[in-house]
Structures are given as structure tokens and as C-alpha cells.
Amino acid sequence: MKLYEFKQLFLEKKPDTKVSGQGTQAFVGAVSETIAAGALIHHHLHPKHAKSDLNQDTMKKVKASYEAAAGKLDPEDLENRRQHGLEQAKKIKSHMDEMYPDHEISEVHHTNIDGAIERATKGKHKDSGLVNPSDLTVGLRHKKTGETMFHGISLKSTKGKGDIGFKNPSPKHMDENLGTDTIGHWKEAHDVLNKHIDKLHPGFSTLTNDHKKEVIRKLSGNRINTDKTKAVMNKPEHVKFHEDYNKIKDKTHAKIRDHIVNHLTKTINSGSEGHEKVKKFLLNNYLNASKDENKEGEAPPMPYSKVTTNGTAKTGVTSKVELPHESKVANILRDPESRLEVSKAPTGNKYIHYHAHVPQKDANGAITGHKRVHLFSEQVKTSSAFGNSSPRHNIQPPGKEKLEESNELSQSCGAGMYWCNTDKKCKPMPKEDAPTMAAGTGAIAGIGVGAQGEPGIKKKRVPGLISFMSRKGPKAT
């Protein structure tokens, strides 16, 4: 394909069709988060706090974020996310009142970008966005002393009934702490894919990273128009690329999955020190549930809660709160007698399962057996377009990947035994000292970057943030 044909196909404005699918996720999150932050200030803070310069500055920022994102969603989805935001604000208020009865919410910050937590807490907490997933940070003022503490809120929003992953950490933290080489594998795979595209389309190498990302999405079919007959992936000349793309991606997922499983298993098998090192890493980095004291001179990690909202405006919305520090998974990882196991999921090529063999005790405290419990799963993936996006693996609760697991979730064995998923039978527990479980730089219309924005999205009037928050609240279920 010649360069001018390439630009025509990918970089020129397309007919009016609404972009949907993966590309809308950032807008969905921005709407529900900004509604939650705005409603928390507007409806649930004492007027003296709501009117403070700090909270009014937050209102200005979330208003701008809301207005930039709301026009990207269709009316039905916009209303769903509004209901979610209102419900989340109400849940946050009741949750904070229950957790900190001697405090009142005095500050609200939108902390969805790296460095925002440190700025919001004035350096008291320095958690990076890759480690702490808090979308909002609330300041809580003690009613008598006036001292302010901070608590993070990770917001999850889904129209379905299921749960959502704990967080999306960068695997570079595993590389730094446990000695894996995931980033090296990701870079190698991305280089292979980029060379493959550039060979087909010489114009690709001249584009900026943001433009490359959009092109990859369209070539791979991850970003398509509502009218699928006009989707780039349906053009005959790109069917073969679409097949090659998926082969490269699947091979990469499997390679990185195997690398992580093999490396962690080896570390666990190296002895009690390696075993505890992996458990501590998962507790600190995947759950943010460490109770360890920070080293002298270091800022302590900020505690946070996960608020998950389910449902739609038509069916009604509900929310639930989870505390990583007090979760069943965190308590199992803290238990020095639990034995960790890392394995490949029984199907697929991108899921890693983390299990623990939890001791079962009688009334006298004697161990009578071990139960194999599925703690969580790790999905190997990138944050957006494979080939030009940084890896951000998903950490998900059991069953999220919807696999047919039969006996995978838990198995009980007798005293001194554990369930081996590889051999499908109970085996003797290991000795304590040797645990074995283990487009150039300019703005180009038509690809969603630059002044003209997404292809086919007409500028439309959307409800203002304040009026949008002030409508009738969520329907009870």
C-alpha cells in the first residue's frame, strides 16, 4: 500500500459514525468518577467544606473532565454512568462515616493520574498511580483536633452483575521486586509487531506513538465503527494482517504467562525466604494491603477502599465496598502457615492463577488438613492497543475469566496433604524450609487525535455537571 493510500485509509476524516467499544472506556470512567466527586462535594459535604477554595478547585477540574468525556457517550450510557456516580458518592459518604465516626469529609480530590495522590495529600502519601488505584482521595478532618487524614477510593463501574478486577498494575514492579523480565518480553513482541506493520505500510514508522496506537487499534479490529461494514478490519487487504496480529498477540501472552509462572514457582521452591517474598509482593503490590510499618523517612502507603457499582438506570444500581486490608485474600497471604501456588489457568493463554493451601484446624488448633483456595487471577495484557501500549496486567477475583474450572476453585485434602492441580490428586505438604507450591507530530483528523477529534462524532450539547448531578437519584433495587 502506498503512503497516500495509507493516510487516506487511516488518517482522513470518516463519515459520521459514532466510535464505540474499547475506545469509550476512558470516557465511561471519566464520567462516573467526575459525577461521584462532584456529587460528594455538592450533596454530602458540610457547606463550610463544600465552599472551600480547595473543593471548589476540585469542582472546576471535574467539571472540565466531565464536559470533555460526556459528549462521547450515547444518552443511555451517559445516564447509566450518572446513576453510578450518584450512587458511588452516597456509598462513599456512608462508608467513611462508618469507618471514621470521629471525622468528617473535608476534602475531595480526583486522583486518577500519577502523582495526584502525593499532591492531594501534600506529600503525606506518595503512592504512585501504578501501585495505588484510588480514583478519588478524600481528606477526613477530626471533629475535635482538626487533624486531617486521607483515604483513597477505587471506583469500579459495570452494567453487569459481576465483579471487577482489583487493579491494573504494571508488571515492571514484579520485575523490580522478584527478578522477572516481563518488560523485556513485552518490548520484544512490540518491536516484532511494529516491524511487521511498517513492512506492509511504510507510512507507519513516520507516525507519533499516539497515532500508531490508533492505527493498530483499527488494523486489529479493537476500535471499530458502529457500522461494521466500514470497519478497517473488514477490508480484504487487512484480513491477513488481522490474523497475524492475533497470532503474535496470543504467542506473546502465552510466553509472558509461562515466564511469570515458571519464575515465581522457582522462587517459591527456593525455600521459606523466597516463598514469603512472593507472598509479601502480592500483598503489597497487587492488593495494596500491607500492614507493615514504613521505613524511617518514607511516606506510609495510603489506605483505600474499592467501591463497585452494578446495574443500569432502568434496572436500578447497587454498590458494595471492599477493604483490601481486611479481605479474606489478604488474611490468607498474611498467614505464615498458608502455602502459595502459582499456575497456568486450565484454558486460554493469558491467565495466571494464584492459589493458597490454607490449613484447616480442629478445636485444639491442630492442623487436620489443607484446603486449596483460589485467591485471584492475573490477566496478561496491555493497557490499550497491543503493540504500542504499556503492559498493565489485570488482577481479578476468582471466576472473572469465566473458565470452566470444575475442581479448580478449591480442594480439601487430609492432614499434611495438599491438592496438586497438575496431577489432580492430594500430595504430602512440603517441609517448612522447602515449600514447593507454589502521522508525524501534527494534528490529523479522523483518528481521534488533534483538533478535529474522533471520526464521525458530532459535537452535541450535553447536560452540565451540576444540573446533571441534581436530577433524581438512583433507582433503588
C-alpha positions as CSV (number, residue, x, y, z in Angstrom):
1,M,0.0,0.0,0.0
2,K,1.3,3.4,-1.0
3,L,1.8,6.2,1.6
4,Y,-1.0,8.4,0.3
5,E,-3.4,5.4,0.3
6,F,-2.3,4.6,3.9
7,K,-3.1,8.2,5.0
8,Q,-6.4,8.1,3.2
9,L,-7.5,4.9,4.9
10,F,-6.4,5.8,8.4
11,L,-5.8,9.5,8.8
12,E,-8.5,11.2,7.0
13,K,-11.9,12.1,8.4
14,K,-14.5,9.3,8.0
15,P,-18.3,9.6,7.5
16,D,-20.4,10.4,10.6
17,T,-20.5,7.2,12.6
18,K,-20.1,7.0,16.4
19,V,-16.9,5.4,17.7
20,S,-17.7,2.7,20.3
21,G,-16.1,-0.3,22.0
22,Q,-12.7,-0.2,23.7
23,G,-12.1,3.4,22.9
24,T,-15.1,4.6,25.0
25,Q,-13.8,3.1,28.3
26,A,-11.8,6.1,29.3
27,F,-14.8,8.3,28.7
28,V,-17.1,6.0,30.7
29,G,-14.6,6.1,33.6
30,A,-14.2,9.8,33.5
31,V,-18.0,10.4,33.6
32,S,-18.8,8.2,36.6
33,E,-15.7,9.4,38.5
34,T,-16.4,13.1,38.0
35,I,-20.1,12.7,38.8
36,A,-19.1,10.8,42.0
37,A,-16.5,13.5,43.0
38,G,-18.9,16.4,42.2
39,A,-21.9,14.8,43.9
40,L,-19.8,14.0,47.0
41,I,-18.9,17.7,47.3
42,H,-22.2,19.1,46.2
43,H,-24.6,16.8,48.1
44,H,-22.7,15.2,51.0
45,L,-20.2,17.7,52.5
46,H,-21.0,20.3,55.1
47,P,-21.4,23.7,53.3
48,K,-18.4,25.1,55.1
49,H,-16.3,22.4,53.4
50,A,-18.1,22.3,50.1
51,K,-17.5,26.0,49.6
52,S,-13.8,25.9,50.4
53,D,-11.3,27.0,47.8
54,L,-9.8,23.6,47.7
55,N,-13.1,21.8,46.9
56,Q,-14.2,24.5,44.5
57,D,-11.0,23.9,42.6
58,T,-11.8,20.2,42.5
59,M,-15.3,21.0,41.2
60,K,-13.7,23.1,38.3
61,K,-11.4,20.3,37.4
62,V,-14.0,17.5,37.4
63,K,-16.4,19.8,35.5
64,A,-13.8,20.1,32.7
65,S,-13.2,16.4,32.7
66,Y,-16.9,15.6,32.6
67,E,-17.6,18.0,29.7
68,A,-14.7,16.5,27.7
69,A,-16.0,13.0,28.2
70,A,-19.8,13.2,28.3
71,G,-20.2,14.1,24.7
72,K,-18.5,10.9,23.7
73,L,-21.2,8.6,25.2
74,D,-24.7,7.9,23.9
75,P,-27.6,9.2,26.1
76,E,-28.4,5.8,27.6
77,D,-24.8,5.1,28.6
78,L,-24.4,8.7,29.9
79,E,-27.5,8.2,32.1
80,N,-26.2,4.9,33.4
81,R,-22.9,6.4,34.4
82,R,-24.6,9.4,36.1
83,Q,-26.6,7.0,38.2
84,H,-23.4,5.1,39.1
85,G,-21.7,8.3,40.1
86,L,-24.6,9.4,42.3
87,E,-24.8,6.0,44.0
88,Q,-21.0,5.9,44.5
89,A,-21.0,9.3,46.2
90,K,-23.7,8.2,48.6
91,K,-21.8,4.9,49.3
92,I,-18.5,6.7,49.9
93,K,-20.2,9.1,52.4
94,S,-21.8,6.2,54.4
95,H,-18.6,4.2,54.3
96,M,-16.4,7.0,55.6
97,D,-18.9,7.8,58.3
98,E,-18.8,4.1,59.4
99,M,-15.0,3.8,59.2
100,Y,-14.2,7.1,60.8
101,P,-17.0,8.2,63.1
102,D,-14.8,10.9,64.7
103,H,-14.0,12.5,61.4
104,E,-15.9,14.3,58.7
105,I,-15.1,14.6,55.0
106,S,-13.5,17.9,54.4
107,E,-11.7,17.5,51.1
108,V,-12.3,15.6,47.8
109,H,-9.6,15.1,45.2
110,H,-9.7,13.5,41.7
111,T,-6.5,11.4,41.9
112,N,-6.7,9.3,38.7
113,I,-3.3,10.3,37.3
114,D,0.2,9.6,38.5
115,G,1.5,11.9,41.2
116,A,-2.0,13.2,42.1
117,I,-2.1,11.3,45.4
118,E,1.1,13.0,46.6
119,R,-0.2,16.4,45.6
120,A,-3.6,15.8,47.2
121,T,-2.1,14.7,50.5
122,K,0.6,17.3,50.4
123,G,3.3,14.7,50.5
124,K,1.9,12.7,53.4
125,H,1.4,9.7,51.0
126,K,3.4,9.2,47.8
127,D,1.8,6.2,46.3
128,S,2.2,6.1,42.5
129,G,-0.8,5.5,40.3
130,L,0.6,2.1,39.3
131,V,0.6,0.9,42.9
132,N,-2.5,2.6,44.4
133,P,-5.6,2.6,42.2
134,S,-7.5,5.3,44.1
135,D,-9.6,7.4,41.6
136,L,-10.6,9.7,44.4
137,T,-8.8,10.7,47.6
138,V,-10.9,12.1,50.5
139,G,-9.5,14.2,53.3
140,L,-11.1,13.5,56.7
141,R,-10.9,16.2,59.4
142,H,-11.0,15.1,63.0
143,K,-14.1,16.8,64.6
144,K,-12.2,17.8,67.8
145,T,-8.5,18.1,66.9
146,G,-8.9,19.4,63.3
147,E,-6.2,17.0,62.2
148,T,-6.6,15.7,58.6
149,M,-6.1,12.1,57.4
150,F,-6.6,10.7,53.9
151,H,-8.3,7.6,52.5
152,G,-8.4,6.5,48.8
153,I,-11.4,5.3,46.8
154,S,-11.0,3.0,43.8
155,L,-14.2,3.2,41.8
156,K,-15.4,0.3,39.6
157,S,-18.5,0.6,37.4
158,T,-20.2,-2.1,35.3
159,K,-23.7,-2.5,33.9
160,G,-23.5,-6.3,34.6
161,K,-23.7,-8.2,37.8
162,G,-20.2,-9.4,38.0
163,D,-17.2,-8.2,40.0
164,I,-14.3,-6.2,38.5
165,G,-10.6,-6.7,39.0
166,F,-8.8,-5.3,42.0
167,K,-6.4,-3.2,39.9
168,N,-4.3,-2.9,36.8
169,P,-0.6,-2.9,37.9
170,S,2.4,-2.6,35.7
171,P,4.4,-5.8,35.7
172,K,7.6,-3.7,36.0
173,H,7.1,-3.8,39.8
174,M,7.3,-7.6,39.6
175,D,10.5,-7.3,37.6
176,E,12.0,-4.9,40.1
177,N,10.9,-6.9,43.2
178,L,11.0,-10.5,42.1
179,G,13.5,-10.5,39.2
180,T,11.2,-11.4,36.3
181,D,11.8,-9.9,32.8
182,T,8.2,-9.2,31.6
183,I,9.1,-5.8,30.3
184,G,11.8,-7.3,28.1
185,H,9.4,-9.8,26.7
186,W,6.8,-7.1,26.0
187,K,9.3,-4.8,24.2
188,E,10.5,-7.7,22.1
189,A,6.9,-8.5,21.0
190,H,6.0,-4.9,20.3
191,D,9.2,-4.5,18.1
192,V,8.2,-7.6,16.1
193,L,4.7,-6.2,15.5
194,N,5.8,-2.7,14.6
195,K,8.3,-4.0,12.1
196,H,5.6,-6.2,10.6
197,I,3.2,-3.3,10.2
198,D,5.9,-1.0,8.8
199,K,6.7,-3.6,6.2
200,L,3.1,-3.6,5.0
201,H,2.6,0.2,5.4
202,P,5.9,2.3,5.2
203,G,4.0,5.3,6.4
204,F,3.5,3.7,9.9
205,S,7.1,4.4,11.0
206,T,6.6,8.2,10.5
207,L,3.7,8.5,12.9
208,T,3.8,9.6,16.5
209,N,3.1,7.0,19.2
210,D,-0.4,8.2,19.8
211,H,-1.2,7.9,16.0
212,K,0.4,4.4,15.9
213,K,-1.8,3.3,18.7
214,E,-4.9,4.4,16.9
215,V,-3.8,2.7,13.6
216,I,-3.1,-0.6,15.5
217,R,-6.5,-0.5,17.1
218,K,-8.2,-0.1,13.7
219,L,-6.0,-2.7,11.9
220,S,-6.6,-5.2,14.7
221,G,-10.3,-4.5,15.0
222,N,-10.1,-3.3,18.6
223,R,-11.5,0.1,17.5
224,I,-14.4,-0.2,15.0
225,N,-17.3,1.9,14.0
226,T,-20.9,1.0,14.8
227,D,-21.4,0.3,11.1
228,K,-19.1,-2.8,11.0
229,T,-19.2,-2.8,7.1
230,K,-17.0,0.3,7.3
231,A,-14.6,-1.1,9.8
232,V,-11.0,-1.1,8.6
233,M,-10.5,-4.8,9.6
234,N,-13.2,-5.8,7.1
235,K,-11.2,-4.6,4.1
236,P,-9.7,-7.6,2.2
237,E,-6.2,-6.3,2.3
238,H,-6.2,-6.4,6.1
239,V,-7.8,-9.7,6.8
240,K,-4.4,-11.4,6.7
241,F,-2.9,-8.8,9.0
242,H,-5.7,-9.2,11.5
243,E,-4.9,-13.0,11.6
244,D,-1.1,-12.3,12.0
245,Y,-1.8,-9.7,14.7
246,N,-3.8,-12.2,16.8
247,K,-1.2,-14.9,16.4
248,I,1.6,-12.6,17.6
249,K,-0.5,-11.3,20.5
250,D,-1.6,-14.8,21.6
251,K,2.0,-16.1,21.4
252,T,3.2,-13.1,23.4
253,H,0.5,-13.6,26.1
254,A,1.4,-17.3,26.5
255,K,5.2,-16.6,26.6
256,I,4.9,-14.0,29.3
257,R,2.4,-16.1,31.3
258,D,4.7,-19.1,31.2
259,H,7.7,-16.9,32.2
260,I,5.9,-15.5,35.2
261,V,4.6,-18.9,36.4
262,N,8.0,-20.6,36.0
263,H,9.9,-17.7,37.7
264,L,7.5,-17.4,40.6
265,T,7.3,-21.2,41.1
266,K,11.1,-21.3,41.1
267,T,11.3,-18.5,43.7
268,I,8.7,-20.2,45.9
269,N,10.5,-23.5,45.6
270,S,13.8,-21.9,46.7
271,G,12.8,-22.0,50.3
272,S,10.9,-20.2,53.0
273,E,12.5,-16.8,52.3
274,G,11.5,-17.0,48.6
275,H,8.1,-18.2,49.5
276,E,7.5,-15.3,51.9
277,K,9.0,-12.8,49.4
278,V,6.4,-13.7,46.8
279,K,3.5,-13.6,49.3
280,K,4.6,-10.2,50.5
281,F,4.9,-8.8,47.0
282,L,1.3,-9.9,46.2
283,L,0.1,-8.4,49.4
284,N,1.8,-5.1,49.0
285,N,1.6,-4.6,45.2
286,Y,-1.5,-6.5,44.0
287,L,-3.8,-5.9,47.0
288,N,-2.2,-2.7,48.5
289,A,-3.0,-4.5,51.8
290,S,0.4,-4.3,53.6
291,K,0.2,-3.6,57.3
292,D,4.0,-3.2,57.5
293,E,5.4,-0.1,59.0
294,N,7.1,2.2,56.5
295,K,10.8,2.6,56.8
296,E,12.1,5.6,58.6
297,G,11.8,8.7,56.5
298,E,9.4,7.1,54.0
299,A,5.8,8.2,53.4
300,P,3.3,5.5,54.5
301,P,1.0,3.9,51.9
302,M,-2.4,5.4,51.7
303,P,-5.3,3.1,52.7
304,Y,-8.0,2.7,50.2
305,S,-11.4,1.0,49.6
306,K,-12.8,-0.4,46.5
307,V,-16.4,0.7,45.6
308,T,-18.0,-1.4,42.9
309,T,-21.3,-0.2,41.3
310,N,-23.5,-2.5,39.2
311,G,-26.7,-2.1,37.2
312,T,-28.3,0.4,34.8
313,A,-30.7,3.3,35.1
314,K,-33.6,1.0,34.0
315,T,-32.8,-2.0,36.3
316,G,-31.5,0.0,39.2
317,V,-28.0,0.4,40.6
318,T,-26.3,-1.1,43.7
319,S,-22.9,-0.6,45.3
320,K,-20.7,-2.6,47.6
321,V,-17.5,-1.7,49.4
322,E,-14.4,-3.9,49.9
323,L,-11.4,-3.2,52.1
324,P,-8.2,-4.8,50.7
325,H,-6.6,-4.6,54.1
326,E,-9.4,-6.7,55.7
327,S,-10.1,-9.0,52.8
328,K,-10.1,-12.8,53.0
329,V,-7.3,-12.9,50.4
330,A,-5.1,-10.5,52.4
331,N,-5.6,-12.5,55.6
332,I,-4.6,-15.8,53.8
333,L,-1.4,-14.2,52.4
334,R,-0.5,-13.0,55.9
335,D,-0.9,-16.4,57.4
336,P,2.6,-17.9,57.8
337,E,1.1,-21.4,57.6
338,S,-0.6,-20.9,54.2
339,R,1.3,-22.3,51.2
340,L,1.3,-20.4,47.9
341,E,0.9,-22.0,44.5
342,V,1.2,-20.2,41.1
343,S,-0.1,-22.0,38.0
344,K,-1.4,-21.5,34.4
345,A,-5.2,-21.4,34.1
346,P,-6.6,-24.6,32.7
347,T,-7.7,-22.9,29.5
348,G,-6.7,-19.9,27.5
349,N,-3.2,-18.4,27.1
350,K,-3.2,-15.3,29.2
351,Y,-4.4,-16.1,32.7
352,I,-2.3,-17.0,35.8
353,H,-3.9,-18.5,38.8
354,Y,-2.8,-17.8,42.4
355,H,-3.9,-20.4,44.9
356,A,-3.2,-20.9,48.6
357,H,-3.3,-24.1,50.6
358,V,-4.9,-23.0,53.8
359,P,-4.5,-25.1,56.9
360,Q,-7.7,-26.5,58.4
361,K,-7.6,-26.8,62.2
362,D,-9.6,-28.7,64.9
363,A,-10.9,-27.2,68.1
364,N,-7.4,-27.7,69.7
365,G,-5.6,-25.8,66.9
366,A,-4.1,-29.0,65.4
367,I,-3.9,-29.0,61.6
368,T,-6.3,-31.6,60.2
369,G,-5.8,-30.9,56.5
370,H,-5.3,-28.1,53.9
371,K,-7.9,-26.5,51.6
372,R,-6.8,-25.2,48.2
373,V,-8.4,-21.8,47.7
374,H,-8.3,-19.7,44.5
375,L,-7.1,-16.2,45.7
376,F,-7.2,-14.3,42.4
377,S,-6.1,-14.4,38.8
378,E,-3.7,-12.3,36.7
379,Q,-4.6,-11.5,33.1
380,V,-1.6,-10.8,30.9
381,K,-2.4,-7.7,28.7
382,T,-1.6,-4.2,27.7
383,S,-3.4,-1.1,28.9
384,S,-4.8,-0.5,25.4
385,A,-3.5,-1.4,21.9
386,F,-1.2,-4.4,21.9
387,G,1.9,-3.3,20.0
388,N,2.1,0.3,21.2
389,S,0.8,0.4,24.8
390,S,2.5,-0.3,28.1
391,P,1.6,-3.6,29.8
392,R,-1.0,-3.2,32.6
393,H,-2.0,-6.6,33.8
394,N,-5.5,-7.1,35.3
395,I,-5.8,-8.6,38.8
396,Q,-9.2,-10.2,39.0
397,P,-11.3,-12.1,41.5
398,P,-11.8,-15.9,41.1
399,G,-14.0,-16.8,38.1
400,K,-13.8,-13.4,36.4
401,E,-12.3,-15.0,33.3
402,K,-15.4,-17.3,33.1
403,L,-13.4,-20.5,32.7
404,E,-14.8,-24.0,33.2
405,E,-12.8,-24.9,36.2
406,S,-14.7,-27.7,37.9
407,N,-12.4,-28.6,40.8
408,E,-10.2,-25.5,40.2
409,L,-11.7,-23.3,42.9
410,S,-11.0,-25.4,46.0
411,Q,-10.0,-28.9,47.1
412,S,-9.6,-30.3,50.5
413,C,-7.0,-32.9,51.5
414,G,-6.2,-34.7,54.7
415,A,-3.7,-33.6,57.4
416,G,-0.2,-33.0,56.0
417,M,-1.5,-33.1,52.4
418,Y,-2.3,-30.5,49.6
419,W,-4.1,-30.7,46.3
420,C,-1.8,-30.8,43.3
421,N,-3.7,-29.3,40.3
422,T,-1.1,-30.7,37.9
423,D,-1.5,-34.3,38.9
424,K,-5.1,-33.9,40.1
425,K,-4.5,-35.6,43.5
426,C,-3.5,-34.9,47.1
427,K,0.2,-34.9,47.8
428,P,2.3,-34.5,51.0
429,M,2.9,-31.0,52.2
430,P,6.5,-29.8,51.7
431,K,8.9,-29.3,54.5
432,E,8.9,-25.9,56.0
433,D,12.4,-25.0,54.6
434,A,11.5,-26.0,51.1
435,P,7.9,-25.0,50.1
436,T,7.1,-26.3,46.6
437,M,3.7,-24.7,45.9
438,A,3.9,-22.8,44.6
439,A,1.5,10.8,11.3
440,G,4.2,12.9,12.2
441,T,3.6,15.3,15.1
442,G,0.7,17.3,13.7
443,A,-3.0,17.0,14.4
444,I,-4.6,14.7,11.8
445,A,-8.3,14.4,11.6
446,G,-10.1,11.1,11.6
447,I,-8.2,9.0,14.1
448,G,-9.2,10.7,17.3
449,V,-6.2,13.0,17.9
450,G,-5.7,16.6,17.1
451,A,-8.2,19.5,16.9
452,Q,-10.8,17.6,14.9
453,G,-11.1,14.7,17.3
454,E,-12.7,11.3,16.7
455,P,-14.1,10.5,13.3
456,G,-17.8,10.9,12.9
457,I,-18.6,12.3,16.3
458,K,-20.8,15.3,16.0
459,K,-20.4,18.0,18.7
460,K,-23.6,17.9,20.8
461,R,-24.9,19.6,23.8
462,V,-24.6,17.6,27.0
463,P,-26.1,18.2,30.4
464,G,-23.9,20.4,32.7
465,L,-22.3,18.7,35.6
466,I,-24.2,20.5,38.4
467,S,-27.6,20.1,36.7
468,F,-26.8,16.5,35.8
469,M,-25.9,15.7,39.5
470,S,-29.1,17.4,40.7
471,R,-31.5,15.2,39.0
472,K,-33.5,12.4,40.7
473,G,-31.1,10.0,42.4
474,P,-30.5,6.3,41.6
475,K,-33.4,3.9,41.5
476,A,-33.4,1.5,44.5
477,T,-33.3,-2.2,44.0
